[in-house]
């Protein structure tokens, strides 16, 4: 019997390491394998580039870096600051040795998207970002461009993840998500990132004061004006549950419906929200071009479900998670807005 098509579950990801389909320079870290994905880790150096690029079908990334593309090379071992408005490229510790029936899809981790750090994975002979074709054998690199906050990065930091898919993508059901702008009791409906805020240490989970980086937003009339170029964290009105036999990815419902981009990182592992009766999806939104009025209940994104190739060993949240049972939530690097520093934020 042929192996089932779909996204490989954690059981098969462990087998992929044993079989050499997935390779890594150092031993796997705790919780690096998720129910349907593998976290990818930064190696020990990073290049600042003049511009983003794709190598094209006839060049390796290493060959591209030997030209005038690189402005500066930095050692990540003691920690390096990645500045906003700059483009960086970092080799990853993991590499691929895919068979002809497997291809790979990458995306930013949730915490990366909520920090407004723009990332894309590229491969040798790559003609598209965040994709490795069936049969690809070679290294992985991640392009990193902090948009709002400078970040302090070190070897082992995880900004992106990879899924292995057997066969072609199989479209499943889709759930349309709308935005929630009616929180009770004077609580914020979202947050807008502050410009010129301080440094975010990627290794310092829960160690940053959110008031130093974020402005709380209120919408007493159920409306919120998105300013061009500003970055927002909002939440869906609908609770989300991902069955353990499915995974899901958030996609724009229709780019033409508004002057904003919704989400930078939108992959949901099997079991997300199930144990807690549903968890809202966090929406990473950037205004563009002109100010735009967002209304409570306005459709803003959709979840597209895709079947797994097999059962997972550990469903999302079963072994701990920063985002299971989440409501409106910033990235894991910040203390929760309901914690000690936030009572003064709430309106009387």
N, C-alpha and C positions, 0 to 999 in steps of 0.2 A: 504494500500500500504506500502511495506517495505521501510524504509529509504534508500536513494541512497548510494551506496558505494563510497569510495574515501576519500580524506583528508577533515577533518571538517573545514569549514570556520569560520571566526570570530564570526558570528551570533551564531553558534552552540557551540563555545567555551565559550561564555558568558552563554549560557544555561547550559553547562556542570558544571559551577560553581554553578548555581542556583540549579541544581539537585544533587550536591555533587559528581559528577564524577571527577571533579577537585577540590582540596582543597588547602587552603593556610593559613599560620599562621597569616598573616597580610593582611590588605585590598590590593586589586590590585593597582598597581602603574600606573601612566599615560603611555599610549602606551605600556603597558606590553603585551596586546593581539595584535598580528599582523594579517594581512589578513588570514593567514593559520597556525599560530603558536603562541605559548605562551612562552615568555621569562621566564626563571627560575632564581630565586634569591638566592644568598648565604644567609645562616642563620648567626648565631653569633659566630661560632667556626669553626676551621679547624684542622685536624690532619696531622702531618707529618708522612709518612709511610716509612717502610723499603723497600717496593716494591709494585708494583701494584698487584691487585688480583681480582678474581671473587669469590663470596661466594659459588657458586654451588647450586644444587637443594635443599639441606637440611639445609641451614644455613641462618640466617639473617646477615645483615652487622653489626648490633650492637654486635652480638655474636662474629664475627670475630675481632672486635676492642678490645675485652676483653683479647685477647692473647698478644703475643709479637710483633704484627704487628706495633703498634703505637710507634714512637720514642718520639713524643712530641705533646701536645695539646696546641693550641693558641686561644686566644680570638680575634675575628675580630672586636669587637666593637670600639676600638680606632684605628683600622687599623693594619694590619699585613703584613709584607714583605714575599712574596713567592719567594724563591730563585731559580735560574736556576739549572737544574740538579737534583732537588729534586721532590719527588712524594708526593702530598697532597690529602686529601680527605675531602670534606666539605658537611655537610648536606644541603639540599635545603629547602626553605620555602614552596615549593609546594609539594603535594603528589597526588597519583592517587587512584581512586576507580572505576576501569574500569568495564564495563559490558562485557558480553561474546562475543559481536560483535565488540568491540573496542580494538585496541592495539595501542601502542605508539612508536614513533620513535624520537630519539633525535639527535642533532648535534650541533657543536659549532656555535656561532653567527659569523657573518662576521668579526667583530672587533677582536674577539678572535683569529680567524685564521690568520689575518693579523699581529697580535702581536707575532705570533709563540708560542702561549700558547696552549699546547696539552691538550685537555679535553675529558673525556668520562663519560657518566652517567651510574651508576649501580643501581640495585635494590636488594631487599631481594630475596634470592633464585635465583639470576641471573646467567645465564650460557652464556650470551653474553652482550657485551657493547652496550649502546645506544639503547636498546630495552626493552620494557615492554610487556609481552604477554597479549593476551585477558584475561580479568577477573582479572588482577593484582590489588591487593589492598595493598598499603603500601607506605613507604617513598621513596624518591629519594636522591641520593648522587652524587656528581660530583668529579671525579678524575681530579686533576689539576697538570700539569707539565710544567712550563715555560722553553722554550728551548733556547731562546736568551736573553730576557730582564727580570730582576726581576720585579715583579709587586707588587703594594700596593693595597690590597683588603680590602673591608669593607662589613658589612651586606647590602644586597640589590643590590650588584653588579651583573650584568647579563652576564654570560659567555656562557651559553648554552640555547637552546630552545627545545621545544617539539611540535610534531605534533601528532594529534590523527587521526587514519585511521580506517574507517569502512570497514570491509571486507579485502580481500587480495589486495596486491599492483597490480595495473593495469598498465602495461607498455604502454606507449604512444609513440609518435614520439621522435626522438633523433636528436639533432643538434650537429655536430662535430665542435669544436672550435680549432682555430689555434692561434699561438702566434704572436703578433705584435712587430717587432723589427726595424721598419722604421718610427720613429717619425720625423716630419719636423723641420726645423729651429733650429737644434742643441739641441732639447729638449731630456731629458733622456727617454730611452725605458723601464727603470725599476729601481729598487733599491735593493741593497744588504744590509742586516742588519749588523751593526757593532758589533763586538765582544766586550765584556766588556764595554758596554754603561751603561747609568744611569738607574735609577728606573723609571718605568712607573706607574703613579697613575691612576688606572682604572676609577676613578670618575672625572678626570680632562680632560674633552673633549675639544679638540682644544688647550690644554695648553702646549704642548711639541714641542720643536724646532726639526724639522725633521733632520736637519744637524747633530745634536748630536747623532742620532741613525741610520741614513741611509746613504749609499754611493750611489750617482746617477750613473747609468750605461748608456753607449752609445754603439751603434753598427753600426759604419759607413759602414761596409760591410754587414750588415744584419745578423751578427752572434754574438752569445754570448756564452762564455765558462762558464759552470756551474761547480763550484768547489765542491768537495765532502764535505758534511756536512754543506755547507753554505745555508742561507735562502734568497729567492728572492721574490720580488713583481713584477709581470709582468701583462700584460693585453692582452685580446683576440683581434684579428684583426676584428672579426665579432661583430656587435652590437646585443644585445640580447633584445627581447621583450617577456614577459610572458603574454599570454592572461588571462583575469580575471577569466576564467573558468578552468584554469590549474595552477598547481605549477610545479616546476622543481628542479632537483637535479643534481649537477655536479659530474661526475664520471670519473675515468681514462679511456681513450679510449682504451689503451692496455698497461699493465704494462711492457711488454717486448720490447717496442719500444725505450726506452731510460733509461739512468742512472739518473733518477730523479723521485720524487714524486710530482704530481701536485694537489694541493688544500688540505686544512685541513677543510675548512668550505664552503659548496657549495650548500646551499638551497636558492631558489629564490621564493619569494611570488608572488601571482597573481597580475598582473599590473606592475611588475618591467619593467622599460624602456618604457612602452607604451606611457605615456604622453609626453615623450621627443623624441619620434621617435627612440628609441633604446639606450641602454647603454652597454658599453663593460663590459665583465666579468673580474673581477680581479683574477689573478692566483697566488696562494701561492705555491711556488715551492721550494723543497729542493733537492740539488744535493746529490748523493750517490755513494759510491764505487770508481768510477774513474771520472776524468774530462770528461765532455760531451759537445759537440758543439751543441747548439740549433740554428736552422735556422729560419729566418723570414718565416712565413706561415706554419711552421711545425705543424701538428696536435698534440694537447697536452691534450685535454679533450673532454668530450661530455656532453651535457645537455639532461637529460632524463625527458620527460614531463609526468605528471600524473594528471588525472582529479580530480577536486574538487567534494565534495559530495553535494555542493550547492553553491549559489551565495554569494559573500562577501559583507559586508556592506560598507567597505572602502578599496579601492584598494591600493596597495603599493605606497607610495609617496604622496597620496592624503592629508595626514595630516602631511606631513614633513618627511624627511628621510635624513640620512647622505650620502646615496649612490645612490639615484635616479639621473639619468643623469651623472653618473660617467664616467670618463675615467680612466687613470692610477691614482690610489688613494690609499694612505696609510690608516691605520685605523683612526677612528674618533678622536683618542687621539692626533694626530699631526696636526699642521697647514698645510694647503694645500701647496704643493710645488710651486704653482704660487703666493703665498702671499709674504709679505714684505721681508722675510729673504732669498728668493730663487733666485732673479735675478742674483746674483753672481754665481749661479750654472750653468746657461746656457752657453754653449760654444759659442764663438763669431762666 
